[in-house]
Amino acid sequence: MDEPKAYDPLDYRNLTFSLVRELMGRVPARLPLDVSIDGPGVYALFYDGDFAPYATLRSPDATRPIYVGKAVPPGARKGATTPNESTPVLRRRLGEHAASLEAAANLRAEDFACRYLVVVPLWITMAERFLIEHYQPCWNVSIEGFGLHDPGKGRHRGQRSWWDTLHPGRSWAEHLQPRSEAEARARLRDFTRDVSTTPETP
């Protein structure tokens, strides 16, 4: 019989499970948030509304994310060695998401709950990846585009995201090249057929 493998706290799987447990242990809050949050981090959004195509993705107990994201401190994206960790980037990012949801013609911000975790900047990108790999959230792996920003004047030649195709309403997205809503719904049907169970929280 093989000897049991020694526990390595820095093993990729152990790091993933540790992060998932920590985030999912946080009390979910409804959007838009009315609490003060200082610093960067990661978060997960959970849907509990009545948009019929998401019937199998509803998560009233906030255990199956529909989207996972991150908020990094100013300077981090440009490689700053000492990014500002005290600014409320996580709260601002979640505020942007609430505005996107309110702009959508068929969604409401109040139908979404959020779990968030302030994270040391070094670990933010890896933490986001852990969560996406573990939960495979719909808006990260199938109906992508929720987290996009306005590309800016003169840069509206790209295609509209699948998210903006399925949830029209963001004014800047209307300037992008349209996609087929029927194709977006087909992608969603394929996703919901293939993902039938919620990954367990370790």
HELIX and SHEET records of a PDB file:
HELIX    1   1 TYR A   12  MET A   24  1                                  13    
HELIX    2   2 ALA A   52  LEU A   57  5                                   6    
HELIX    3   3 ALA A   76  LYS A   78  5                                   3    
HELIX    4   4 VAL A   89  ALA A  103  1                                  15    
HELIX    5   5 ALA A  109  ASP A  111  5                                   3    
HELIX    6   6 PRO A  121  TYR A  135  1                                  15    
HELIX    7   7 CYS A  138  VAL A  141  1                                   4    
HELIX    8   8 TRP A  162  LEU A  166  1                                   5    
HELIX    9   9 SER A  171  HIS A  175  5                                   5    
HELIX   10  10 GLU A  181  ASP A  194  1                                  14    
SHEET    1   A 4 ALA A  29  ARG A  30  0                                        
SHEET    2   A 4 PHE A 112  VAL A 118 -1                                        
SHEET    3   A 4 GLY A  41  TYR A  47 -1                                        
SHEET    4   A 4 TYR A  67  ALA A  71 -1                                        
END                                                                             
